[in-house]
Amino acid sequence: MKLQNYVLGRWIDGEGEGQPLYNAVTGDVISFASTEGLDFEKILQFGRARGTHSLTKMTFSERGRMLRALAMHLMNQKEKFYQVSYMTGATRADSWIDIEGGIGNLFSNASLRRKLPDQIYAMDGENIGLSKGGTFAAQHILVPKEGVAVHINAYNFPVWGMLEKIAVNLLAGVAALVKPATVTSYLTESVVREIINSGILPEGALQLVCGGARDMLNYVHSQDVVTFTGSATTGLMLKSNPNILRENVPFNLEADSLNCIVLGDDVKPDMPEWDIFIKEIRKEMTVKAGQKCTAIRRIFVSEEAFEGVYTGIAKSLSQTAIGNPLNESVRMGSLAGQTQREEVKKQIQKLLTTSEIVYGSENTISLIDADYETGAFMSPLLLKNEKPFESAEPHNVEAFGPVSTVMPYKNFDEAIELAKMGKGSLCSTIVTSDGRIARDFVLGTGNYHGRILILNRECAKESTGHGSPLPMLVHGGPGRAGGGEEMGGLRGLHHYMQRVALQGSPEMLTAVTNVYSPHSKGHITDVHPFRKYFEELRIGDQLVTEKRVVTSEDIDRFADLTGDHFYAHIATTDFSDTMFERQVAHGYFLMSAAAGLFVDNYEKNPVLLNYGIEELRFTKPVYPGDSFYIRFTCKEKKSQEIKEAKQGEELPRGSDIPKGIVKWYVEILDESEEPLIGVATILTMVRKKSL
């Protein structure tokens, strides 16, 4: 059976016999993969013209709901994927990271819709005034690129590797072309089939090719984005493609790196951190059989702890059952294939020129329900190197399997230097109970790592661990790790969007962004803004209130009510050598009194509740006898989804009311108007007329 490619809106066979794909556990041929005969120029153009064109017409809210629907669909189909995943050599726990971890990325990125506007673009930062008179201003916005996100992925996470990437570009409004590593592409293909069958994504939003990339990169252009996860050598070759350079195509490289873990010299064998350290290393060596770009390759401990550590790791590894992942007693499966095993062995020979094996065997292993000759199994190998400053190999050679090297340091300054000798990595871990040691390590090595986990007894139980990338955090690293980044919450969207600095009058900025720009002209009507339903409100709807005079009695009563008797609010204070002339009003009194001026009193209206305050600032003192008034403007609107109750769940009162969030720009002014007394953005929940 030959794998198919999903391109140009249909499933297509590649020409020729194709590359054979093997069951990593039994060695049996599963299928063949080929991209021969595919026209990559047409495929990329189809993605731009159909997929991206459709996605950019959707708002962030619509794209987010699309991702959520897709995640729910795939979660319901997950058992199908587990059955295929076993053939990659993955245990149930390994597959959980790949399959449900990948689907979790869809859920997590879908939730970002709540932080994004009901628009096809996003604001980036605050409005910037560029003139004294307020007639010229600037605003950065992010708009989707018109190209395709081309994802070339490694073999070790065929589901997560795809889903964690497409979640971001789809939310940004850009279509994807995925090329998984051929050796495990049969698992990726099974997931894509379910995605296409669901009908959730627009046509062209996702295309898949199973096999060689061939001349694909010759047809990308400046609006496309290329990401690559895999070896630094392959990444450099792809990044150097003449067309990539000529078109200045953004290229995000995540390369395998020599990640390290360090045991602080404060940790002794009788401390919980000692066992936490051993457990973390065993997990990172055996999960996915060490085939993780984040796996621990270098282990640094003090000279005093050196023998005790490698003895403890060896004992822990010896308790790991290895074999057929379908057997419930197995805790470590095989490598992805025999080709990978041979490559790992070649790298081990390089490491052994300066290191020696303290646990495991290169060629023999005791297996459960499996055969070493037909499968791709390998023993975990723990090496030791007693002269890490004199040996280049542990800091330069990566065996992409269950292989790690333990090395000693004399003092903690040496530990920091050794960590940096990896020349950049995706992540590292420091295990310590001493905050000073943690601080020294972070500040001493932070510029060489994309992520640092500080692990101790306090967080170990709930920690996601050394090698677990999280969708809300940037994943990537400097130097050897590729210098790129992925995910990162809202930051991740920036890779697939163009930042534009808009300059113009406040009215024009408001018209373009649909967000009120300070100094724009407001729309004052006879109807109070709070009497308007969500659909009836327009950006720029404005209320200018009556004035209120502040008295000393107001300030005293507010101080008594709140208990805020700060000296500046007390009339009898000696104000010499202070920032104030005399008794000054509380900023929070002004904000409270402002509400009394702009709130429409007594009668029920479409405003359901006050949702919060953002960006509250007080910029000018108000003294007894001073007067102020409020300019209250509709700044931004965002519709809210009606939450659906899960089975047996009782939703909070009012959850079924159709509504949206309205942001109001609140300016507190006196007769001079400039500078402002204060400014804030308040949020209200406003009822809709209908669904």
C-alpha positions as CSV (number, residue, x, y, z in Angstrom):
1,M,0.0,0.0,0.0
2,K,1.4,3.4,-1.0
3,L,0.8,6.5,1.1
4,Q,-1.0,9.3,-0.6
5,N,-0.3,13.0,-0.7
6,Y,-3.1,15.4,0.0
7,V,-2.5,18.3,-2.5
8,L,-4.6,20.5,-4.8
9,G,-7.7,19.5,-2.9
10,R,-7.5,15.7,-3.4
11,W,-5.5,12.6,-2.5
12,I,-2.8,11.9,-5.1
13,D,-0.3,9.0,-5.4
14,G,3.3,9.8,-6.1
15,E,4.9,8.2,-9.1
16,G,7.2,5.2,-8.9
17,E,7.6,2.5,-6.3
18,G,8.6,5.0,-3.6
19,Q,10.5,4.6,-0.3
20,P,9.6,1.6,1.8
21,L,8.4,2.4,5.3
22,Y,8.9,-0.1,8.1
23,N,7.3,-1.1,11.3
24,A,9.9,-0.2,13.9
25,V,9.0,-3.0,16.2
26,T,8.7,-6.0,13.7
27,G,10.6,-4.7,10.7
28,D,7.7,-5.5,8.4
29,V,7.0,-3.1,5.5
30,I,4.0,-0.9,6.2
31,S,3.8,1.1,3.0
32,F,5.7,3.2,0.4
33,A,6.0,6.9,0.1
34,S,6.7,9.0,-3.0
35,T,6.4,12.6,-4.1
36,E,7.6,12.0,-7.6
37,G,5.5,13.7,-10.2
38,L,4.1,16.3,-7.9
39,D,4.2,19.9,-9.1
40,F,5.3,21.9,-6.1
41,E,4.9,25.2,-7.8
42,K,1.1,24.5,-8.4
43,I,0.8,23.1,-4.9
44,L,2.2,26.2,-3.2
45,Q,0.1,28.4,-5.4
46,F,-3.0,26.4,-4.6
47,G,-2.3,26.9,-0.9
48,R,-2.0,30.7,-1.3
49,A,-4.9,31.1,-3.7
50,R,-7.4,28.8,-1.9
51,G,-6.3,28.2,1.6
52,T,-4.8,31.5,2.7
53,H,-7.3,33.5,0.7
54,S,-10.2,31.8,2.6
55,L,-8.4,32.0,6.0
56,T,-7.7,35.7,5.7
57,K,-11.4,36.4,5.3
58,M,-12.1,34.9,8.7
59,T,-11.7,36.7,12.0
60,F,-9.4,35.5,14.7
61,S,-12.5,34.4,16.6
62,E,-13.7,32.3,13.7
63,R,-10.2,30.8,13.2
64,G,-10.0,30.0,16.9
65,R,-13.3,28.3,16.9
66,M,-12.2,26.3,13.9
67,L,-9.1,25.1,15.7
68,R,-11.2,24.1,18.7
69,A,-13.6,22.2,16.6
70,L,-10.7,20.4,14.9
71,A,-9.1,19.6,18.3
72,M,-12.4,18.1,19.6
73,H,-12.8,16.0,16.4
74,L,-9.2,14.6,16.6
75,M,-9.6,13.9,20.3
76,N,-12.6,11.7,19.5
77,Q,-10.5,9.8,16.9
78,K,-7.3,9.5,19.0
79,E,-7.5,5.7,19.5
80,K,-7.0,5.2,15.8
81,F,-3.8,7.2,16.0
82,Y,-2.5,5.3,19.0
83,Q,-2.8,2.0,17.0
84,V,-0.7,3.5,14.2
85,S,1.7,5.1,16.6
86,Y,2.8,1.8,18.1
87,M,4.4,0.9,14.7
88,T,6.8,3.9,15.2
89,G,8.2,2.1,18.3
90,A,6.4,4.4,20.7
91,T,4.8,3.3,23.9
92,R,1.4,4.5,25.0
93,A,3.1,7.2,27.2
94,D,5.3,8.2,24.2
95,S,2.3,8.4,21.9
96,W,0.3,10.4,24.5
97,I,3.0,13.2,24.3
98,D,2.8,13.1,20.5
99,I,-0.9,12.6,19.9
100,E,-2.7,14.3,22.8
101,G,0.1,16.8,23.2
102,G,-0.4,17.8,19.6
103,I,-4.1,18.0,20.0
104,G,-3.6,20.0,23.2
105,N,-1.7,22.6,21.1
106,L,-4.8,23.1,19.0
107,F,-6.9,23.6,22.1
108,S,-4.3,26.0,23.6
109,N,-4.0,28.1,20.5
110,A,-7.7,28.1,20.0
111,S,-8.1,29.7,23.4
112,L,-6.0,32.7,22.2
113,R,-9.0,33.9,20.2
114,R,-10.2,35.4,23.5
115,K,-7.2,37.7,23.5
116,L,-7.6,38.7,19.9
117,P,-10.0,41.1,18.1
118,D,-13.0,40.1,16.0
119,Q,-11.0,41.2,13.0
120,I,-8.8,39.7,10.4
121,Y,-5.8,41.6,11.8
122,A,-4.4,42.3,15.3
123,M,-3.2,45.5,17.0
124,D,0.4,45.4,18.2
125,G,1.2,47.7,21.0
126,E,-0.3,51.0,22.1
127,N,-1.3,54.1,20.0
128,I,1.7,56.4,19.7
129,G,1.2,60.2,19.6
130,L,3.5,61.9,17.1
131,S,2.5,65.6,17.5
132,K,1.8,68.2,20.1
133,G,-1.6,69.0,18.7
134,G,-2.7,65.4,18.6
135,T,-3.5,65.4,14.9
136,F,-0.7,63.0,13.9
137,A,-0.3,59.5,15.5
138,A,0.9,56.0,14.8
139,Q,-0.3,52.4,15.5
140,H,1.3,49.1,14.7
141,I,-0.9,46.4,13.4
142,L,-0.3,42.8,12.3
143,V,-1.8,41.5,9.0
144,P,-1.6,37.9,7.7
145,K,1.0,37.1,5.1
146,E,-0.4,36.1,1.7
147,G,1.8,33.0,1.4
148,V,2.0,29.4,2.8
149,A,3.6,28.1,5.9
150,V,5.9,25.3,4.7
151,H,6.7,22.9,7.6
152,I,9.5,20.4,7.1
153,N,9.4,18.2,10.3
154,A,11.6,15.6,11.9
155,Y,10.5,12.0,12.4
156,N,10.3,11.7,16.2
157,F,6.9,13.5,16.7
158,P,4.9,12.9,13.6
159,V,1.7,14.2,15.1
160,W,2.8,16.9,17.6
161,G,5.4,18.2,15.1
162,M,2.6,19.0,12.6
163,L,-0.2,20.1,14.9
164,E,1.9,22.4,17.1
165,K,3.0,24.3,13.9
166,I,-0.2,24.4,11.9
167,A,-2.2,25.6,15.0
168,V,-0.2,28.9,14.9
169,N,-0.3,29.6,11.2
170,L,-4.0,28.7,10.9
171,L,-4.9,31.0,13.7
172,A,-2.8,33.7,12.0
173,G,-4.7,33.2,8.8
174,V,-2.1,31.4,6.7
175,A,-2.4,28.0,5.0
176,A,0.1,25.2,5.6
177,L,2.0,22.7,3.5
178,V,3.4,19.9,5.7
179,K,6.2,17.6,4.8
180,P,6.8,15.1,7.7
181,A,9.9,13.0,7.8
182,T,9.3,10.1,5.5
183,V,10.2,7.3,7.9
184,T,7.1,8.0,10.2
185,S,4.9,9.9,7.7
186,Y,2.3,7.1,7.7
187,L,1.2,8.3,11.2
188,T,1.0,11.9,10.0
189,E,-1.0,10.8,7.0
190,S,-3.5,9.1,9.2
191,V,-4.1,12.3,11.2
192,V,-4.4,14.4,8.0
193,R,-7.0,12.0,6.6
194,E,-9.2,12.6,9.7
195,I,-8.6,16.4,9.4
196,I,-9.7,16.4,5.8
197,N,-12.7,14.0,6.5
198,S,-13.9,16.4,9.2
199,G,-14.5,19.2,6.6
200,I,-13.6,21.7,9.3
201,L,-10.8,23.5,7.4
202,P,-11.3,25.5,4.2
203,E,-10.0,23.9,1.1
204,G,-6.3,24.4,0.6
205,A,-5.7,25.4,4.3
206,L,-3.7,22.1,4.8
207,Q,-1.8,20.1,2.3
208,L,0.4,17.1,3.0
209,V,3.3,15.5,1.1
210,C,4.7,12.2,2.1
211,G,8.2,11.7,0.7
212,G,11.1,13.8,-0.5
213,A,10.9,17.6,-0.6
214,R,12.6,17.5,-4.0
215,D,12.5,21.0,-5.5
216,M,9.8,22.4,-3.2
217,L,11.9,25.3,-1.9
218,N,12.6,26.5,-5.4
219,Y,9.0,27.9,-5.6
220,V,8.6,29.6,-2.2
221,H,8.5,33.4,-2.2
222,S,8.7,36.3,0.2
223,Q,5.2,36.0,1.6
224,D,5.8,32.3,2.5
225,V,7.4,31.1,5.7
226,V,9.5,27.9,6.0
227,T,10.1,26.1,9.2
228,F,12.4,23.1,9.7
229,T,12.9,20.8,12.6
230,G,15.7,18.3,12.5
231,S,19.5,18.1,12.2
232,A,21.6,21.3,12.0
233,T,23.3,20.0,8.9
234,T,20.1,19.5,7.0
235,G,18.7,22.7,8.3
236,L,21.7,24.7,7.0
237,M,21.5,23.0,3.6
238,L,17.8,24.0,3.3
239,K,18.3,27.5,4.7
240,S,21.0,28.1,2.1
241,N,18.7,27.4,-0.9
242,P,19.4,30.1,-3.4
243,N,15.7,30.9,-3.8
244,I,15.3,31.2,0.0
245,L,18.2,33.7,0.0
246,R,17.0,35.6,-3.1
247,E,13.4,36.0,-2.0
248,N,14.3,36.7,1.6
249,V,11.9,34.0,2.7
250,P,11.6,33.8,6.5
251,F,13.2,30.5,7.7
252,N,12.7,29.2,11.2
253,L,15.2,26.5,12.2
254,E,14.9,24.3,15.2
255,A,17.9,22.0,15.3
256,D,18.7,19.1,17.6
257,S,20.9,20.4,20.4
258,L,23.2,19.1,23.2
259,N,20.9,19.9,26.0
260,C,22.2,19.6,29.5
261,I,21.1,19.1,33.1
262,V,23.1,20.3,36.1
263,L,23.1,19.2,39.7
264,G,23.8,22.0,42.0
265,D,26.7,21.4,44.4
266,D,24.3,22.0,47.3
267,V,22.5,18.8,46.6
268,K,23.4,15.7,48.7
269,P,22.3,12.1,48.3
270,D,19.9,12.4,51.3
271,M,18.0,15.3,49.7
272,P,14.8,15.0,47.6
273,E,16.5,16.9,44.8
274,W,19.0,14.0,44.4
275,D,16.2,11.5,43.5
276,I,14.4,14.2,41.4
277,F,17.6,14.6,39.4
278,I,18.0,10.8,38.8
279,K,14.4,10.4,37.8
280,E,14.5,13.3,35.3
281,I,17.5,11.9,33.5
282,R,16.0,8.4,33.3
283,K,12.8,9.9,31.8
284,E,14.6,12.0,29.3
285,M,16.8,9.0,28.2
286,T,13.9,6.6,27.8
287,V,10.8,8.6,26.6
288,K,10.6,8.2,22.8
289,A,13.8,6.1,23.3
290,G,15.7,9.4,23.6
291,Q,14.6,10.6,20.2
292,K,13.8,14.1,21.3
293,C,15.4,17.3,20.2
294,T,15.0,18.4,23.9
295,A,16.5,15.2,25.4
296,I,19.3,15.4,28.0
297,R,22.6,14.7,26.3
298,R,25.0,16.1,28.9
299,I,24.9,15.6,32.6
300,F,27.0,17.8,34.9
301,V,27.6,17.1,38.6
302,S,30.2,18.0,41.2
303,E,33.3,15.8,41.5
304,E,32.0,14.7,45.0
305,A,28.7,13.5,43.5
306,F,30.1,12.1,40.3
307,E,30.3,8.4,41.1
308,G,27.1,8.4,43.2
309,V,25.2,10.0,40.3
310,Y,26.2,7.7,37.5
311,T,25.7,4.7,39.8
312,G,22.3,5.9,40.7
313,I,21.3,6.6,37.0
314,A,22.6,3.1,36.0
315,K,20.5,1.5,38.7
316,S,17.4,3.4,37.6
317,L,17.9,2.6,33.9
318,S,18.3,-1.1,34.8
319,Q,14.7,-1.1,36.0
320,T,13.3,0.1,32.7
321,A,11.4,-2.7,30.7
322,I,12.2,-2.5,27.0
323,G,10.4,-4.1,24.1
324,N,7.2,-4.3,22.2
325,P,5.2,-1.1,23.1
326,L,1.9,-3.1,22.8
327,N,3.0,-5.0,25.9
328,E,1.6,-3.1,29.0
329,S,4.7,-3.8,31.1
330,V,7.1,-2.1,28.5
331,R,8.3,1.4,29.4
332,M,10.6,2.0,26.5
333,G,10.0,1.1,22.9
334,S,12.3,1.1,19.8
335,L,13.9,3.7,17.8
336,A,12.0,4.9,14.7
337,G,13.8,2.4,12.4
338,Q,17.0,0.4,11.9
339,T,18.5,3.2,9.8
340,Q,18.2,5.5,12.9
341,R,19.7,2.8,15.1
342,E,22.8,2.5,12.8
343,E,23.2,6.3,12.8
344,V,23.1,6.4,16.6
345,K,25.7,3.7,16.8
346,K,28.0,5.7,14.5
347,Q,27.7,8.7,16.8
348,I,28.3,6.6,19.8
349,Q,31.7,5.5,18.4
350,K,32.7,9.1,18.1
351,L,31.7,9.7,21.8
352,L,33.7,6.6,22.9
353,T,37.0,8.1,21.7
354,T,37.0,10.1,25.0
355,S,34.2,8.5,27.1
356,E,33.4,5.1,28.4
357,I,30.2,3.2,28.9
358,V,29.0,2.8,32.5
359,Y,25.6,1.3,31.7
360,G,24.1,-0.5,28.7
361,S,25.4,-2.3,25.6
362,E,25.8,-1.2,22.0
363,N,24.7,-4.5,20.5
364,T,22.8,-6.6,23.1
365,I,19.6,-6.0,25.0
366,S,17.0,-8.0,26.9
367,L,13.6,-7.4,25.2
368,I,10.0,-8.2,26.0
369,D,7.9,-9.6,23.1
370,A,10.4,-8.3,20.5
371,D,13.4,-9.3,18.5
372,Y,16.6,-7.2,18.3
373,E,17.4,-8.3,14.7
374,T,14.1,-7.4,13.1
375,G,13.1,-4.4,15.3
376,A,15.0,-1.2,15.9
377,F,15.6,-1.6,19.6
378,M,18.5,-0.2,21.5
379,S,19.8,-0.3,25.1
380,P,20.0,3.0,27.0
381,L,23.6,3.9,27.1
382,L,25.1,6.0,29.9
383,L,28.6,7.2,29.3
384,K,31.0,9.0,31.6
385,N,33.7,11.4,30.7
386,E,36.1,12.5,33.5
387,K,37.8,15.3,31.6
388,P,35.0,17.4,30.0
389,F,37.2,20.5,29.4
390,E,39.7,18.4,27.4
391,S,37.1,16.4,25.4
392,A,35.3,18.1,22.5
393,E,33.1,15.1,21.6
394,P,30.5,15.3,24.4
395,H,29.9,19.0,23.5
396,N,29.8,18.5,19.7
397,V,28.4,15.0,18.9
398,E,24.8,14.1,19.4
399,A,23.7,10.4,19.3
400,F,19.9,10.9,18.7
401,G,18.8,8.1,20.9
402,P,18.8,6.9,24.5
403,V,22.4,8.1,25.1
404,S,23.7,10.6,27.6
405,T,27.2,11.4,29.1
406,V,27.8,12.3,32.7
407,M,30.7,14.7,33.5
408,P,32.2,16.3,36.7
409,Y,32.9,19.9,37.6
410,K,35.2,21.2,40.3
411,N,33.2,24.3,41.2
412,F,30.0,25.9,40.0
413,D,31.8,28.3,37.8
414,E,33.0,25.3,35.9
415,A,29.4,24.0,35.7
416,I,28.4,27.2,34.0
417,E,31.2,27.1,31.5
418,L,30.5,23.4,30.7
419,A,26.8,24.2,30.1
420,K,27.9,26.9,27.6
421,M,30.2,24.5,25.7
422,G,27.2,23.0,24.0
423,K,27.2,26.2,21.9
424,G,23.5,26.8,22.3
425,S,20.6,24.5,23.1
426,L,16.8,24.3,23.2
427,C,16.6,23.8,26.9
428,S,18.6,23.0,30.1
429,T,17.7,22.2,33.7
430,I,19.3,23.2,37.0
431,V,18.4,21.0,40.0
432,T,19.0,22.8,43.2
433,S,17.4,23.9,46.5
434,D,19.6,27.1,46.6
435,G,18.1,30.2,45.0
436,R,21.6,31.8,44.7
437,I,22.8,28.8,42.7
438,A,19.7,29.0,40.5
439,R,20.3,32.7,39.9
440,D,24.0,32.2,39.0
441,F,23.1,29.5,36.5
442,V,20.3,31.4,34.8
443,L,22.3,34.6,34.5
444,G,25.5,32.8,33.6
445,T,24.0,30.6,30.9
446,G,20.7,32.2,29.8
447,N,22.1,33.6,26.6
448,Y,22.9,30.0,25.5
449,H,19.5,28.4,26.1
450,G,16.0,28.9,24.9
451,R,14.4,27.5,28.1
452,I,15.8,26.8,31.6
453,L,13.9,24.7,34.1
454,I,14.7,25.3,37.7
455,L,13.8,22.0,39.4
456,N,13.5,21.3,43.1
457,R,11.2,19.6,45.6
458,E,8.7,22.4,45.5
459,C,7.7,22.2,41.8
460,A,8.8,18.6,40.9
461,K,5.4,17.1,41.3
462,E,3.6,19.5,39.0
463,S,6.5,20.3,36.7
464,T,6.1,19.5,33.0
465,G,9.7,18.4,33.0
466,H,13.0,19.2,31.2
467,G,11.9,18.4,27.7
468,S,8.3,19.5,27.5
469,P,7.7,22.5,25.2
470,L,4.5,24.4,26.1
471,P,2.4,26.2,23.5
472,M,2.2,29.4,25.5
473,L,6.0,29.6,25.8
474,V,8.6,30.3,23.1
475,H,10.2,27.1,22.0
476,G,13.6,27.5,20.3
477,G,17.2,28.2,21.2
478,P,20.3,30.0,20.0
479,G,23.4,28.8,18.2
480,R,23.6,25.1,17.6
481,A,19.8,24.9,18.4
482,G,19.1,26.9,15.2
483,G,18.4,30.4,16.4
484,G,14.7,30.1,15.7
485,E,11.5,30.0,17.8
486,E,8.1,28.4,17.6
487,M,4.8,28.8,19.4
488,G,5.0,31.3,22.3
489,G,1.3,32.2,22.6
490,L,0.5,35.4,20.8
491,R,4.2,35.8,19.9
492,G,4.0,32.8,17.7
493,L,1.5,34.6,15.4
494,H,4.1,37.2,14.5
495,H,6.0,34.7,12.3
496,Y,3.0,34.5,10.0
497,M,2.0,38.1,10.0
498,Q,3.5,41.3,8.7
499,R,3.9,44.2,11.2
500,V,2.8,47.5,9.7
501,A,3.5,50.9,11.3
502,L,0.5,53.0,10.4
503,Q,0.9,56.8,10.5
504,G,-1.9,59.3,10.0
505,S,-4.6,61.4,11.7
506,P,-6.4,59.8,14.7
507,E,-9.6,59.7,12.6
508,M,-7.9,57.7,9.9
509,L,-6.3,55.3,12.3
510,T,-9.7,54.7,13.9
511,A,-11.2,54.1,10.5
512,V,-8.6,51.6,9.5
513,T,-8.2,49.7,12.8
514,N,-11.8,49.9,14.1
515,V,-10.3,50.8,17.5
516,Y,-10.7,54.3,18.8
517,S,-7.5,56.4,18.5
518,P,-7.1,59.1,21.1
519,H,-7.9,62.6,19.7
520,S,-10.3,61.2,17.2
521,K,-13.7,62.9,16.9
522,G,-16.4,61.3,18.9
523,H,-20.0,60.6,17.9
524,I,-22.2,62.4,20.5
525,T,-25.9,61.4,20.3
526,D,-29.0,62.0,22.4
527,V,-28.9,58.4,23.5
528,H,-26.6,57.5,26.4
529,P,-24.1,54.9,25.3
530,F,-25.2,52.6,28.1
531,R,-28.7,52.5,26.7
532,K,-27.4,50.9,23.5
533,Y,-27.2,47.2,22.8
534,F,-23.9,45.7,21.7
535,E,-24.9,45.7,18.0
536,E,-26.0,49.3,18.2
537,L,-22.8,50.7,19.6
538,R,-20.4,52.3,17.2
539,I,-16.7,52.8,17.7
540,G,-16.3,56.4,18.7
541,D,-19.7,56.8,20.3
542,Q,-19.0,59.4,23.0
543,L,-20.4,61.0,26.1
544,V,-19.0,64.2,27.6
545,T,-20.2,64.6,31.2
546,E,-21.0,67.6,33.4
547,K,-18.2,69.0,35.7
548,R,-17.7,68.1,39.3
549,V,-15.9,70.2,41.9
550,V,-13.7,68.4,44.3
551,T,-13.9,69.5,47.9
552,S,-11.7,68.8,51.0
553,E,-14.7,67.1,52.5
554,D,-14.8,64.7,49.5
555,I,-11.2,63.7,50.1
556,D,-11.7,63.3,53.9
557,R,-14.8,61.1,53.4
558,F,-13.1,58.9,50.8
559,A,-10.1,58.5,53.1
560,D,-12.3,57.5,56.0
561,L,-14.3,55.1,53.8
562,T,-11.3,53.3,52.3
563,G,-8.8,53.7,55.2
564,D,-6.4,55.3,52.8
565,H,-4.9,58.0,55.0
566,F,-1.7,58.6,52.9
567,Y,-0.2,61.8,54.1
568,A,-0.8,63.7,50.8
569,H,-4.6,63.3,51.4
570,I,-4.5,64.9,54.8
571,A,-5.1,68.7,54.9
572,T,-3.0,69.3,58.0
573,T,0.2,67.8,56.4
574,D,3.3,70.0,56.0
575,F,3.7,69.9,52.2
576,S,7.1,71.4,52.1
577,D,9.6,69.1,50.4
578,T,6.8,67.0,48.8
579,M,5.5,66.8,45.3
580,F,2.3,68.5,46.2
581,E,1.2,72.1,47.0
582,R,-1.5,71.0,49.5
583,Q,-4.1,68.3,50.2
584,V,-4.6,66.3,47.0
585,A,-7.5,64.0,45.9
586,H,-7.0,60.2,45.8
587,G,-6.6,59.0,42.2
588,Y,-9.1,56.2,43.0
589,F,-11.6,58.8,44.3
590,L,-11.4,60.5,40.9
591,M,-12.0,57.2,39.1
592,S,-14.9,56.4,41.4
593,A,-16.4,59.9,41.0
594,A,-15.8,59.5,37.2
595,A,-18.1,56.5,37.3
596,G,-20.7,58.6,39.0
597,L,-20.5,61.1,36.1
598,F,-20.6,58.7,33.2
599,V,-22.8,55.8,34.5
600,D,-26.5,56.0,33.4
601,N,-28.2,55.7,36.8
602,Y,-31.2,53.8,38.2
603,E,-32.9,52.2,35.2
604,K,-31.9,48.8,33.8
605,N,-30.1,49.0,30.6
606,P,-28.1,46.6,28.2
607,V,-24.9,46.9,30.4
608,L,-24.8,43.7,32.4
609,L,-21.7,44.4,34.5
610,N,-18.4,46.2,34.8
611,Y,-15.7,43.7,33.7
612,G,-12.5,45.4,34.8
613,I,-10.1,48.3,34.3
614,E,-7.0,48.4,32.1
615,E,-4.2,51.0,31.7
616,L,-5.3,53.2,34.6
617,R,-3.0,56.2,35.1
618,F,-3.2,59.4,37.1
619,T,-1.0,62.1,35.5
620,K,-2.0,65.4,37.2
621,P,-2.9,66.3,40.8
622,V,-6.4,67.5,41.7
623,Y,-6.7,69.9,44.7
624,P,-9.8,71.0,46.6
625,G,-11.7,73.5,44.5
626,D,-10.6,72.0,41.2
627,S,-13.2,70.8,38.8
628,F,-13.1,67.9,36.4
629,Y,-15.3,66.1,33.8
630,I,-15.2,62.9,31.8
631,R,-14.9,62.2,28.1
632,F,-16.2,58.6,27.7
633,T,-15.7,56.9,24.3
634,C,-16.5,53.5,22.9
635,K,-13.0,52.2,22.1
636,E,-13.4,48.6,21.0
637,K,-15.9,45.8,20.8
638,K,-15.5,42.0,21.0
639,S,-18.4,39.5,20.8
640,Q,-18.5,36.7,23.3
641,E,-19.4,33.1,22.7
642,I,-22.2,31.6,24.6
643,K,-20.7,28.8,26.7
644,E,-22.2,25.4,26.3
645,A,-22.6,23.3,29.4
646,K,-20.9,19.9,29.5
647,Q,-22.9,17.0,30.7
648,G,-23.8,17.4,34.4
649,E,-22.3,20.9,34.5
650,E,-24.3,23.9,35.8
651,L,-23.2,27.2,34.3
652,P,-23.1,30.4,36.2
653,R,-26.2,32.6,36.2
654,G,-26.3,34.7,33.0
655,S,-24.1,32.4,30.9
656,D,-26.8,32.0,28.3
657,I,-27.3,35.7,27.7
658,P,-26.0,36.8,24.3
659,K,-23.4,39.5,25.0
660,G,-20.1,41.1,24.1
661,I,-17.3,43.0,25.8
662,V,-17.0,46.7,25.2
663,K,-13.9,48.7,26.0
664,W,-14.4,52.4,26.9
665,Y,-11.7,55.0,26.7
666,V,-12.1,57.2,29.8
667,E,-10.4,60.6,29.9
668,I,-10.4,62.6,33.1
669,L,-10.0,66.3,32.1
670,D,-10.1,69.8,33.6
671,E,-10.7,73.1,31.9
672,S,-7.2,73.1,30.3
673,E,-7.9,69.5,28.8
674,E,-4.1,69.0,28.3
675,P,-2.4,67.3,30.0
676,L,-5.1,64.9,31.2
677,I,-5.8,64.4,34.8
678,G,-6.1,60.7,34.3
679,V,-6.9,58.0,31.7
680,A,-8.1,54.5,31.7
681,T,-9.8,51.8,29.7
682,I,-12.8,50.2,31.4
683,L,-14.5,47.0,30.2
684,T,-18.2,46.4,30.4
685,M,-20.3,43.3,29.4
686,V,-23.1,44.5,27.2
687,R,-26.2,42.5,26.2
688,K,-26.9,41.8,22.5
689,K,-30.4,42.2,21.1
690,S,-30.2,38.7,19.7
691,L,-28.0,35.7,19.0
